[in-house]
Amino acid sequence: MVIPMTGPTMHAGADGDDPDLGSFTGSRLVDVAIRLYADYADTLALAQILAVADECWRDLEGSPEEDLPELVERLARVRLDQRAKRRDAQA
């Protein structure tokens, strides 16, 4: 699967499968997205994982740039864990 690296914001493609990384164009942030996908691919769709990561990135704007990848990953993991637990509880 090819993940496009352009666009004003991160959103799912027309088919919902190929999200645009948008703000995740810095290589360190792309690395975060790849790690998150590797850990959550069994429970959540790529579009969901990237949407949460993008939301975290936006929520953490104003943080020191060098700290942003770690902060985004930590916050995203908390939110993805919560989302996965809600999904399991509904099943």
Helices and strands as residue ranges (DSSP letters): H 27-40, H 46-59, G 65-67, H 68-90
